[in-house]
Amino acid sequence: MASERDAGLDRVIAFSDGVVAIAITLLILPLTEIEPGEDATLGNVAADNAGALLGSPCHSP
């Protein structure tokens, strides 16, 4: 009985690990679309893409 419970717990842990991995992937995908200019600094790129970097819908004007 205890081994069945342990197997069930292992399944839940494996499932939650998969869900977290997929969520992180979906959060990182928009970052691949950022194309900094030739003379762009890290601060400028971060300010221009704050919404994508912070994962929120806020946009700089």
mmCIF file as Biopython writes it, N, C-alpha, C and O atoms, coordinates in Angstrom:
data_model
#
loop_
_atom_site.group_PDB
_atom_site.id
_atom_site.type_symbol
_atom_site.label_atom_id
_atom_site.label_alt_id
_atom_site.label_comp_id
_atom_site.label_asym_id
_atom_site.label_entity_id
_atom_site.label_seq_id
_atom_site.pdbx_PDB_ins_code
_atom_site.Cartn_x
_atom_site.Cartn_y
_atom_site.Cartn_z
_atom_site.occupancy
_atom_site.B_iso_or_equiv
_atom_site.auth_seq_id
_atom_site.auth_asym_id
_atom_site.pdbx_PDB_model_num
ATOM 1   N N  . MET A ? 1  ? 0.820  -1.192 0.000   1.0 0.0 1  A 1 
ATOM 2   C CA . MET A ? 1  ? 0.000  0.000  0.000   1.0 0.0 1  A 1 
ATOM 3   C C  . MET A ? 1  ? 0.871  1.266  0.000   1.0 0.0 1  A 1 
ATOM 4   O O  . MET A ? 1  ? 0.574  2.240  -0.690  1.0 0.0 1  A 1 
ATOM 5   N N  . ALA A ? 2  ? 1.939  1.227  0.780   1.0 0.0 2  A 1 
ATOM 6   C CA . ALA A ? 2  ? 2.813  2.395  0.857   1.0 0.0 2  A 1 
ATOM 7   C C  . ALA A ? 2  ? 3.534  2.627  -0.464  1.0 0.0 2  A 1 
ATOM 8   O O  . ALA A ? 2  ? 3.766  3.773  -0.848  1.0 0.0 2  A 1 
ATOM 9   N N  . SER A ? 3  ? 3.892  1.546  -1.168  1.0 0.0 3  A 1 
ATOM 10  C CA . SER A ? 3  ? 4.592  1.716  -2.443  1.0 0.0 3  A 1 
ATOM 11  C C  . SER A ? 3  ? 3.662  2.296  -3.506  1.0 0.0 3  A 1 
ATOM 12  O O  . SER A ? 3  ? 4.106  3.039  -4.382  1.0 0.0 3  A 1 
ATOM 13  N N  . GLU A ? 4  ? 2.371  1.958  -3.430  1.0 0.0 4  A 1 
ATOM 14  C CA . GLU A ? 4  ? 1.411  2.558  -4.366  1.0 0.0 4  A 1 
ATOM 15  C C  . GLU A ? 4  ? 1.272  4.050  -4.093  1.0 0.0 4  A 1 
ATOM 16  O O  . GLU A ? 4  ? 1.159  4.851  -5.021  1.0 0.0 4  A 1 
ATOM 17  N N  . ARG A ? 5  ? 1.281  4.414  -2.835  1.0 0.0 5  A 1 
ATOM 18  C CA . ARG A ? 5  ? 1.182  5.824  -2.468  1.0 0.0 5  A 1 
ATOM 19  C C  . ARG A ? 5  ? 2.428  6.573  -2.925  1.0 0.0 5  A 1 
ATOM 20  O O  . ARG A ? 5  ? 2.338  7.694  -3.424  1.0 0.0 5  A 1 
ATOM 21  N N  . ASP A ? 6  ? 3.602  5.940  -2.751  1.0 0.0 6  A 1 
ATOM 22  C CA . ASP A ? 6  ? 4.845  6.556  -3.207  1.0 0.0 6  A 1 
ATOM 23  C C  . ASP A ? 6  ? 4.862  6.704  -4.724  1.0 0.0 6  A 1 
ATOM 24  O O  . ASP A ? 6  ? 5.329  7.715  -5.248  1.0 0.0 6  A 1 
ATOM 25  N N  . ALA A ? 7  ? 4.351  5.695  -5.428  1.0 0.0 7  A 1 
ATOM 26  C CA . ALA A ? 7  ? 4.301  5.768  -6.887  1.0 0.0 7  A 1 
ATOM 27  C C  . ALA A ? 7  ? 3.353  6.884  -7.322  1.0 0.0 7  A 1 
ATOM 28  O O  . ALA A ? 7  ? 3.637  7.590  -8.289  1.0 0.0 7  A 1 
ATOM 29  N N  . GLY A ? 8  ? 2.241  7.051  -6.626  1.0 0.0 8  A 1 
ATOM 30  C CA . GLY A ? 8  ? 1.308  8.127  -6.942  1.0 0.0 8  A 1 
ATOM 31  C C  . GLY A ? 8  ? 1.922  9.489  -6.702  1.0 0.0 8  A 1 
ATOM 32  O O  . GLY A ? 8  ? 1.727  10.417 -7.487  1.0 0.0 8  A 1 
ATOM 33  N N  . LEU A ? 9  ? 2.663  9.605  -5.616  1.0 0.0 9  A 1 
ATOM 34  C CA . LEU A ? 9  ? 3.337  10.871 -5.325  1.0 0.0 9  A 1 
ATOM 35  C C  . LEU A ? 9  ? 4.407  11.172 -6.374  1.0 0.0 9  A 1 
ATOM 36  O O  . LEU A ? 9  ? 4.559  12.316 -6.801  1.0 0.0 9  A 1 
ATOM 37  N N  . ASP A ? 10 ? 5.140  10.151 -6.782  1.0 0.0 10 A 1 
ATOM 38  C CA . ASP A ? 10 ? 6.145  10.337 -7.829  1.0 0.0 10 A 1 
ATOM 39  C C  . ASP A ? 10 ? 5.507  10.787 -9.136  1.0 0.0 10 A 1 
ATOM 40  O O  . ASP A ? 10 ? 6.077  11.602 -9.862  1.0 0.0 10 A 1 
ATOM 41  N N  . ARG A ? 11 ? 4.330  10.259 -9.436  1.0 0.0 11 A 1 
ATOM 42  C CA . ARG A ? 11 ? 3.615  10.682 -10.654 1.0 0.0 11 A 1 
ATOM 43  C C  . ARG A ? 11 ? 3.211  12.146 -10.580 1.0 0.0 11 A 1 
ATOM 44  O O  . ARG A ? 11 ? 3.354  12.885 -11.554 1.0 0.0 11 A 1 
ATOM 45  N N  . VAL A ? 12 ? 2.712  12.561 -9.433  1.0 0.0 12 A 1 
ATOM 46  C CA . VAL A ? 12 ? 2.298  13.961 -9.260  1.0 0.0 12 A 1 
ATOM 47  C C  . VAL A ? 12 ? 3.507  14.883 -9.390  1.0 0.0 12 A 1 
ATOM 48  O O  . VAL A ? 12 ? 3.425  15.936 -10.024 1.0 0.0 12 A 1 
ATOM 49  N N  . ILE A ? 13 ? 4.613  14.492 -8.797  1.0 0.0 13 A 1 
ATOM 50  C CA . ILE A ? 13 ? 5.821  15.308 -8.879  1.0 0.0 13 A 1 
ATOM 51  C C  . ILE A ? 13 ? 6.316  15.391 -10.320 1.0 0.0 13 A 1 
ATOM 52  O O  . ILE A ? 13 ? 6.692  16.469 -10.779 1.0 0.0 13 A 1 
ATOM 53  N N  . ALA A ? 14 ? 6.322  14.274 -11.034 1.0 0.0 14 A 1 
ATOM 54  C CA . ALA A ? 14 ? 6.765  14.275 -12.428 1.0 0.0 14 A 1 
ATOM 55  C C  . ALA A ? 14 ? 5.834  15.125 -13.287 1.0 0.0 14 A 1 
ATOM 56  O O  . ALA A ? 14 ? 6.297  15.854 -14.164 1.0 0.0 14 A 1 
ATOM 57  N N  . PHE A ? 15 ? 4.535  15.039 -13.044 1.0 0.0 15 A 1 
ATOM 58  C CA . PHE A ? 15 ? 3.573  15.836 -13.807 1.0 0.0 15 A 1 
ATOM 59  C C  . PHE A ? 15 ? 3.779  17.325 -13.541 1.0 0.0 15 A 1 
ATOM 60  O O  . PHE A ? 15 ? 3.782  18.129 -14.473 1.0 0.0 15 A 1 
ATOM 61  N N  . SER A ? 16 ? 3.952  17.695 -12.266 1.0 0.0 16 A 1 
ATOM 62  C CA . SER A ? 16 ? 4.130  19.111 -11.954 1.0 0.0 16 A 1 
ATOM 63  C C  . SER A ? 16 ? 5.448  19.631 -12.521 1.0 0.0 16 A 1 
ATOM 64  O O  . SER A ? 16 ? 5.521  20.788 -12.933 1.0 0.0 16 A 1 
ATOM 65  N N  . ASP A ? 17 ? 6.490  18.801 -12.551 1.0 0.0 17 A 1 
ATOM 66  C CA . ASP A ? 17 ? 7.746  19.203 -13.184 1.0 0.0 17 A 1 
ATOM 67  C C  . ASP A ? 17 ? 7.527  19.488 -14.673 1.0 0.0 17 A 1 
ATOM 68  O O  . ASP A ? 17 ? 8.064  20.460 -15.204 1.0 0.0 17 A 1 
ATOM 69  N N  . GLY A ? 18 ? 6.753  18.657 -15.334 1.0 0.0 18 A 1 
ATOM 70  C CA . GLY A ? 18 ? 6.458  18.864 -16.752 1.0 0.0 18 A 1 
ATOM 71  C C  . GLY A ? 18 ? 5.664  20.135 -16.985 1.0 0.0 18 A 1 
ATOM 72  O O  . GLY A ? 18 ? 5.939  20.880 -17.926 1.0 0.0 18 A 1 
ATOM 73  N N  . VAL A ? 19 ? 4.685  20.384 -16.134 1.0 0.0 19 A 1 
ATOM 74  C CA . VAL A ? 19 ? 3.872  21.599 -16.267 1.0 0.0 19 A 1 
ATOM 75  C C  . VAL A ? 19 ? 4.738  22.843 -16.082 1.0 0.0 19 A 1 
ATOM 76  O O  . VAL A ? 19 ? 4.600  23.809 -16.832 1.0 0.0 19 A 1 
ATOM 77  N N  . VAL A ? 20 ? 5.614  22.829 -15.105 1.0 0.0 20 A 1 
ATOM 78  C CA . VAL A ? 20 ? 6.496  23.975 -14.872 1.0 0.0 20 A 1 
ATOM 79  C C  . VAL A ? 20 ? 7.444  24.172 -16.050 1.0 0.0 20 A 1 
ATOM 80  O O  . VAL A ? 20 ? 7.694  25.306 -16.458 1.0 0.0 20 A 1 
ATOM 81  N N  . ALA A ? 21 ? 7.971  23.086 -16.598 1.0 0.0 21 A 1 
ATOM 82  C CA . ALA A ? 21 ? 8.873  23.197 -17.748 1.0 0.0 21 A 1 
ATOM 83  C C  . ALA A ? 21 ? 8.157  23.809 -18.949 1.0 0.0 21 A 1 
ATOM 84  O O  . ALA A ? 21 ? 8.729  24.645 -19.648 1.0 0.0 21 A 1 
ATOM 85  N N  . ILE A ? 22 ? 6.929  23.408 -19.193 1.0 0.0 22 A 1 
ATOM 86  C CA . ILE A ? 22 ? 6.161  23.970 -20.309 1.0 0.0 22 A 1 
ATOM 87  C C  . ILE A ? 22 ? 5.855  25.436 -20.053 1.0 0.0 22 A 1 
ATOM 88  O O  . ILE A ? 22 ? 5.951  26.253 -20.970 1.0 0.0 22 A 1 
ATOM 89  N N  . ALA A ? 23 ? 5.491  25.784 -18.832 1.0 0.0 23 A 1 
ATOM 90  C CA . ALA A ? 23 ? 5.187  27.180 -18.506 1.0 0.0 23 A 1 
ATOM 91  C C  . ALA A ? 23 ? 6.411  28.068 -18.696 1.0 0.0 23 A 1 
ATOM 92  O O  . ALA A ? 23 ? 6.302  29.167 -19.240 1.0 0.0 23 A 1 
ATOM 93  N N  . ILE A ? 24 ? 7.566  27.601 -18.255 1.0 0.0 24 A 1 
ATOM 94  C CA . ILE A ? 24 ? 8.794  28.387 -18.427 1.0 0.0 24 A 1 
ATOM 95  C C  . ILE A ? 24 ? 9.103  28.558 -19.910 1.0 0.0 24 A 1 
ATOM 96  O O  . ILE A ? 24 ? 9.516  29.636 -20.338 1.0 0.0 24 A 1 
ATOM 97  N N  . THR A ? 25 ? 8.907  27.505 -20.691 1.0 0.0 25 A 1 
ATOM 98  C CA . THR A ? 25 ? 9.150  27.598 -22.132 1.0 0.0 25 A 1 
ATOM 99  C C  . THR A ? 25 ? 8.237  28.636 -22.767 1.0 0.0 25 A 1 
ATOM 100 O O  . THR A ? 25 ? 8.682  29.435 -23.591 1.0 0.0 25 A 1 
ATOM 101 N N  . LEU A ? 26 ? 6.968  28.630 -22.392 1.0 0.0 26 A 1 
ATOM 102 C CA . LEU A ? 26 ? 6.026  29.598 -22.962 1.0 0.0 26 A 1 
ATOM 103 C C  . LEU A ? 26 ? 6.350  31.026 -22.536 1.0 0.0 26 A 1 
ATOM 104 O O  . LEU A ? 26 ? 6.085  31.971 -23.280 1.0 0.0 26 A 1 
ATOM 105 N N  . LEU A ? 27 ? 6.915  31.188 -21.356 1.0 0.0 27 A 1 
ATOM 106 C CA . LEU A ? 27 ? 7.303  32.533 -20.915 1.0 0.0 27 A 1 
ATOM 107 C C  . LEU A ? 27 ? 8.543  33.040 -21.634 1.0 0.0 27 A 1 
ATOM 108 O O  . LEU A ? 27 ? 8.697  34.247 -21.823 1.0 0.0 27 A 1 
ATOM 109 N N  . ILE A ? 28 ? 9.425  32.138 -22.036 1.0 0.0 28 A 1 
ATOM 110 C CA . ILE A ? 28 ? 10.676 32.529 -22.674 1.0 0.0 28 A 1 
ATOM 111 C C  . ILE A ? 28 ? 10.524 32.735 -24.179 1.0 0.0 28 A 1 
ATOM 112 O O  . ILE A ? 28 ? 11.301 33.486 -24.768 1.0 0.0 28 A 1 
ATOM 113 N N  . LEU A ? 29 ? 9.563  32.102 -24.808 1.0 0.0 29 A 1 
ATOM 114 C CA . LEU A ? 29 ? 9.407  32.203 -26.262 1.0 0.0 29 A 1 
ATOM 115 C C  . LEU A ? 29 ? 9.334  33.632 -26.787 1.0 0.0 29 A 1 
ATOM 116 O O  . LEU A ? 29 ? 9.971  33.918 -27.802 1.0 0.0 29 A 1 
ATOM 117 N N  . PRO A ? 30 ? 8.602  34.541 -26.163 1.0 0.0 30 A 1 
ATOM 118 C CA . PRO A ? 30 ? 8.583  35.920 -26.699 1.0 0.0 30 A 1 
ATOM 119 C C  . PRO A ? 30 ? 9.942  36.600 -26.677 1.0 0.0 30 A 1 
ATOM 120 O O  . PRO A ? 30 ? 10.164 37.542 -27.438 1.0 0.0 30 A 1 
ATOM 121 N N  . LEU A ? 31 ? 10.845 36.156 -25.837 1.0 0.0 31 A 1 
ATOM 122 C CA . LEU A ? 31 ? 12.163 36.790 -25.759 1.0 0.0 31 A 1 
ATOM 123 C C  . LEU A ? 31 ? 12.996 36.516 -26.996 1.0 0.0 31 A 1 
ATOM 124 O O  . LEU A ? 31 ? 13.942 37.254 -27.272 1.0 0.0 31 A 1 
ATOM 125 N N  . THR A ? 32 ? 12.671 35.471 -27.752 1.0 0.0 32 A 1 
ATOM 126 C CA . THR A ? 32 ? 13.431 35.165 -28.962 1.0 0.0 32 A 1 
ATOM 127 C C  . THR A ? 32 ? 13.129 36.147 -30.085 1.0 0.0 32 A 1 
ATOM 128 O O  . THR A ? 32 ? 13.868 36.199 -31.069 1.0 0.0 32 A 1 
ATOM 129 N N  . GLU A ? 33 ? 12.068 36.921 -29.960 1.0 0.0 33 A 1 
ATOM 130 C CA . GLU A ? 33 ? 11.678 37.875 -31.002 1.0 0.0 33 A 1 
ATOM 131 C C  . GLU A ? 33 ? 12.349 39.234 -30.821 1.0 0.0 33 A 1 
ATOM 132 O O  . GLU A ? 33 ? 12.205 40.106 -31.677 1.0 0.0 33 A 1 
ATOM 133 N N  . ILE A ? 34 ? 13.065 39.425 -29.742 1.0 0.0 34 A 1 
ATOM 134 C CA . ILE A ? 34 ? 13.730 40.702 -29.480 1.0 0.0 34 A 1 
ATOM 135 C C  . ILE A ? 34 ? 14.958 40.816 -30.369 1.0 0.0 34 A 1 
ATOM 136 O O  . ILE A ? 34 ? 15.843 39.961 -30.340 1.0 0.0 34 A 1 
ATOM 137 N N  . GLU A ? 35 ? 14.999 41.885 -31.160 1.0 0.0 35 A 1 
ATOM 138 C CA . GLU A ? 35 ? 16.134 42.122 -32.045 1.0 0.0 35 A 1 
ATOM 139 C C  . GLU A ? 35 ? 16.711 43.501 -31.734 1.0 0.0 35 A 1 
ATOM 140 O O  . GLU A ? 35 ? 16.174 44.511 -32.190 1.0 0.0 35 A 1 
ATOM 141 N N  . PRO A ? 36 ? 17.784 43.553 -30.975 1.0 0.0 36 A 1 
ATOM 142 C CA . PRO A ? 36 ? 18.368 44.852 -30.648 1.0 0.0 36 A 1 
ATOM 143 C C  . PRO A ? 36 ? 19.064 45.456 -31.864 1.0 0.0 36 A 1 
ATOM 144 O O  . PRO A ? 36 ? 19.552 44.737 -32.736 1.0 0.0 36 A 1 
ATOM 145 N N  . GLY A ? 37 ? 19.101 46.765 -31.909 1.0 0.0 37 A 1 
ATOM 146 C CA . GLY A ? 37 ? 19.797 47.458 -32.987 1.0 0.0 37 A 1 
ATOM 147 C C  . GLY A ? 37 ? 21.300 47.310 -32.830 1.0 0.0 37 A 1 
ATOM 148 O O  . GLY A ? 37 ? 21.782 46.773 -31.833 1.0 0.0 37 A 1 
ATOM 149 N N  . GLU A ? 38 ? 22.030 47.790 -33.818 1.0 0.0 38 A 1 
ATOM 150 C CA . GLU A ? 38 ? 23.484 47.656 -33.796 1.0 0.0 38 A 1 
ATOM 151 C C  . GLU A ? 38 ? 24.125 48.406 -32.632 1.0 0.0 38 A 1 
ATOM 152 O O  . GLU A ? 38 ? 25.074 47.910 -32.026 1.0 0.0 38 A 1 
ATOM 153 N N  . ASP A ? 39 ? 23.619 49.592 -32.316 1.0 0.0 39 A 1 
ATOM 154 C CA . ASP A ? 39 ? 24.222 50.389 -31.253 1.0 0.0 39 A 1 
ATOM 155 C C  . ASP A ? 39 ? 23.388 50.375 -29.970 1.0 0.0 39 A 1 
ATOM 156 O O  . ASP A ? 39 ? 23.525 51.265 -29.131 1.0 0.0 39 A 1 
ATOM 157 N N  . ALA A ? 40 ? 22.540 49.383 -29.819 1.0 0.0 40 A 1 
ATOM 158 C CA . ALA A ? 40 ? 21.673 49.302 -28.647 1.0 0.0 40 A 1 
ATOM 159 C C  . ALA A ? 40 ? 22.455 48.853 -27.418 1.0 0.0 40 A 1 
ATOM 160 O O  . ALA A ? 40 ? 23.326 47.987 -27.495 1.0 0.0 40 A 1 
ATOM 161 N N  . THR A ? 41 ? 22.124 49.459 -26.290 1.0 0.0 41 A 1 
ATOM 162 C CA . THR A ? 41 ? 22.724 49.047 -25.024 1.0 0.0 41 A 1 
ATOM 163 C C  . THR A ? 41 ? 21.749 48.124 -24.305 1.0 0.0 41 A 1 
ATOM 164 O O  . THR A ? 41 ? 20.575 48.042 -24.667 1.0 0.0 41 A 1 
ATOM 165 N N  . LEU A ? 42 ? 22.234 47.443 -23.302 1.0 0.0 42 A 1 
ATOM 166 C CA . LEU A ? 42 ? 21.374 46.545 -22.544 1.0 0.0 42 A 1 
ATOM 167 C C  . LEU A ? 42 ? 20.217 47.306 -21.904 1.0 0.0 42 A 1 
ATOM 168 O O  . LEU A ? 42 ? 19.089 46.814 -21.874 1.0 0.0 42 A 1 
ATOM 169 N N  . GLY A ? 43 ? 20.489 48.483 -21.401 1.0 0.0 43 A 1 
ATOM 170 C CA . GLY A ? 43 ? 19.441 49.301 -20.792 1.0 0.0 43 A 1 
ATOM 171 C C  . GLY A ? 43 ? 18.367 49.698 -21.787 1.0 0.0 43 A 1 
ATOM 172 O O  . GLY A ? 43 ? 17.179 49.656 -21.466 1.0 0.0 43 A 1 
ATOM 173 N N  . ASN A ? 44 ? 18.772 50.087 -23.002 1.0 0.0 44 A 1 
ATOM 174 C CA . ASN A ? 44 ? 17.796 50.462 -24.028 1.0 0.0 44 A 1 
ATOM 175 C C  . ASN A ? 44 ? 16.939 49.277 -24.448 1.0 0.0 44 A 1 
ATOM 176 O O  . ASN A ? 44 ? 15.723 49.407 -24.593 1.0 0.0 44 A 1 
ATOM 177 N N  . VAL A ? 45 ? 17.565 48.128 -24.641 1.0 0.0 45 A 1 
ATOM 178 C CA . VAL A ? 45 ? 16.816 46.926 -25.037 1.0 0.0 45 A 1 
ATOM 179 C C  . VAL A ? 45 ? 15.848 46.526 -23.938 1.0 0.0 45 A 1 
ATOM 180 O O  . VAL A ? 45 ? 14.705 46.165 -24.220 1.0 0.0 45 A 1 
ATOM 181 N N  . ALA A ? 46 ? 16.293 46.586 -22.686 1.0 0.0 46 A 1 
ATOM 182 C CA . ALA A ? 46 ? 15.422 46.233 -21.564 1.0 0.0 46 A 1 
ATOM 183 C C  . ALA A ? 46 ? 14.246 47.203 -21.458 1.0 0.0 46 A 1 
ATOM 184 O O  . ALA A ? 46 ? 13.118 46.777 -21.212 1.0 0.0 46 A 1 
ATOM 185 N N  . ALA A ? 47 ? 14.494 48.494 -21.639 1.0 0.0 47 A 1 
ATOM 186 C CA . ALA A ? 47 ? 13.418 49.488 -21.553 1.0 0.0 47 A 1 
ATOM 187 C C  . ALA A ? 47 ? 12.433 49.335 -22.705 1.0 0.0 47 A 1 
ATOM 188 O O  . ALA A ? 47 ? 11.224 49.459 -22.507 1.0 0.0 47 A 1 
ATOM 189 N N  . ASP A ? 48 ? 12.937 49.068 -23.904 1.0 0.0 48 A 1 
ATOM 190 C CA . ASP A ? 48 ? 12.063 48.932 -25.070 1.0 0.0 48 A 1 
ATOM 191 C C  . ASP A ? 48 ? 11.216 47.663 -25.021 1.0 0.0 48 A 1 
ATOM 192 O O  . ASP A ? 48 ? 10.140 47.615 -25.618 1.0 0.0 48 A 1 
ATOM 193 N N  . ASN A ? 49 ? 11.684 46.647 -24.323 1.0 0.0 49 A 1 
ATOM 194 C CA . ASN A ? 49 ? 11.002 45.351 -24.294 1.0 0.0 49 A 1 
ATOM 195 C C  . ASN A ? 49 ? 10.584 44.960 -22.884 1.0 0.0 49 A 1 
ATOM 196 O O  . ASN A ? 49 ? 10.585 43.777 -22.541 1.0 0.0 49 A 1 
ATOM 197 N N  . ALA A ? 50 ? 10.230 45.937 -22.071 1.0 0.0 50 A 1 
ATOM 198 C CA . ALA A ? 50 ? 9.880  45.666 -20.676 1.0 0.0 50 A 1 
ATOM 199 C C  . ALA A ? 50 ? 8.715  44.694 -20.562 1.0 0.0 50 A 1 
ATOM 200 O O  . ALA A ? 50 ? 8.716  43.832 -19.684 1.0 0.0 50 A 1 
ATOM 201 N N  . GLY A ? 51 ? 7.741  44.816 -21.419 1.0 0.0 51 A 1 
ATOM 202 C CA . GLY A ? 51 ? 6.579  43.917 -21.351 1.0 0.0 51 A 1 
ATOM 203 C C  . GLY A ? 51 ? 6.953  42.466 -21.577 1.0 0.0 51 A 1 
ATOM 204 O O  . GLY A ? 51 ? 6.490  41.581 -20.858 1.0 0.0 51 A 1 
ATOM 205 N N  . ALA A ? 52 ? 7.776  42.225 -22.556 1.0 0.0 52 A 1 
ATOM 206 C CA . ALA A ? 52 ? 8.193  40.848 -22.852 1.0 0.0 52 A 1 
ATOM 207 C C  . ALA A ? 52 ? 9.127  40.314 -21.763 1.0 0.0 52 A 1 
ATOM 208 O O  . ALA A ? 52 ? 9.052  39.143 -21.393 1.0 0.0 52 A 1 
ATOM 209 N N  . LEU A ? 53 ? 9.994  41.171 -21.261 1.0 0.0 53 A 1 
ATOM 210 C CA . LEU A ? 53 ? 10.951 40.725 -20.251 1.0 0.0 53 A 1 
ATOM 211 C C  . LEU A ? 53 ? 10.310 40.464 -18.907 1.0 0.0 53 A 1 
ATOM 212 O O  . LEU A ? 53 ? 10.731 39.558 -18.188 1.0 0.0 53 A 1 
ATOM 213 N N  . LEU A ? 54 ? 9.307  41.232 -18.556 1.0 0.0 54 A 1 
ATOM 214 C CA . LEU A ? 54 ? 8.648  41.088 -17.259 1.0 0.0 54 A 1 
ATOM 215 C C  . LEU A ? 54 ? 7.433  40.178 -17.323 1.0 0.0 54 A 1 
ATOM 216 O O  . LEU A ? 54 ? 6.846  39.853 -16.291 1.0 0.0 54 A 1 
ATOM 217 N N  . GLY A ? 55 ? 7.052  39.764 -18.521 1.0 0.0 55 A 1 
ATOM 218 C CA . GLY A ? 55 ? 5.920  38.868 -18.658 1.0 0.0 55 A 1 
ATOM 219 C C  . GLY A ? 55 ? 4.582  39.535 -18.373 1.0 0.0 55 A 1 
ATOM 220 O O  . GLY A ? 55 ? 3.614  38.864 -18.015 1.0 0.0 55 A 1 
ATOM 221 N N  . SER A ? 56 ? 4.525  40.830 -18.527 1.0 0.0 56 A 1 
ATOM 222 C CA . SER A ? 56 ? 3.278  41.546 -18.294 1.0 0.0 56 A 1 
ATOM 223 C C  . SER A ? 56 ? 2.897  42.326 -19.547 1.0 0.0 56 A 1 
ATOM 224 O O  . SER A ? 56 ? 3.740  42.569 -20.411 1.0 0.0 56 A 1 
ATOM 225 N N  . PRO A ? 57 ? 1.661  42.707 -19.644 1.0 0.0 57 A 1 
ATOM 226 C CA . PRO A ? 57 ? 1.209  43.423 -20.842 1.0 0.0 57 A 1 
ATOM 227 C C  . PRO A ? 57 ? 1.563  44.902 -20.861 1.0 0.0 57 A 1 
ATOM 228 O O  . PRO A ? 57 ? 1.044  45.630 -21.707 1.0 0.0 57 A 1 
ATOM 229 N N  . CYS A ? 58 ? 2.419  45.378 -19.971 1.0 0.0 58 A 1 
ATOM 230 C CA . CYS A ? 58 ? 2.777  46.792 -19.982 1.0 0.0 58 A 1 
ATOM 231 C C  . CYS A ? 58 ? 3.706  47.089 -21.158 1.0 0.0 58 A 1 
ATOM 232 O O  . CYS A ? 58 ? 4.596  46.300 -21.475 1.0 0.0 58 A 1 
ATOM 233 N N  . HIS A ? 59 ? 3.494  48.192 -21.774 1.0 0.0 59 A 1 
ATOM 234 C CA . HIS A ? 59 ? 4.301  48.583 -22.942 1.0 0.0 59 A 1 
ATOM 235 C C  . HIS A ? 59 ? 4.788  50.002 -22.740 1.0 0.0 59 A 1 
ATOM 236 O O  . HIS A ? 59 ? 4.066  50.852 -22.218 1.0 0.0 59 A 1 
ATOM 237 N N  . SER A ? 60 ? 5.996  50.246 -23.151 1.0 0.0 60 A 1 
ATOM 238 C CA . SER A ? 60 ? 6.528  51.606 -23.106 1.0 0.0 60 A 1 
ATOM 239 C C  . SER A ? 60 ? 6.018  52.378 -24.297 1.0 0.0 60 A 1 
ATOM 240 O O  . SER A ? 60 ? 5.899  51.821 -25.388 1.0 0.0 60 A 1 
ATOM 241 N N  . PRO A ? 61 ? 5.713  53.658 -24.113 1.0 0.0 61 A 1 
ATOM 242 C CA . PRO A ? 61 ? 5.211  54.452 -25.253 1.0 0.0 61 A 1 
ATOM 243 C C  . PRO A ? 61 ? 6.268  54.717 -26.274 1.0 0.0 61 A 1 
ATOM 244 O O  . PRO A ? 61 ? 6.001  55.367 -27.285 1.0 0.0 61 A 1 
#
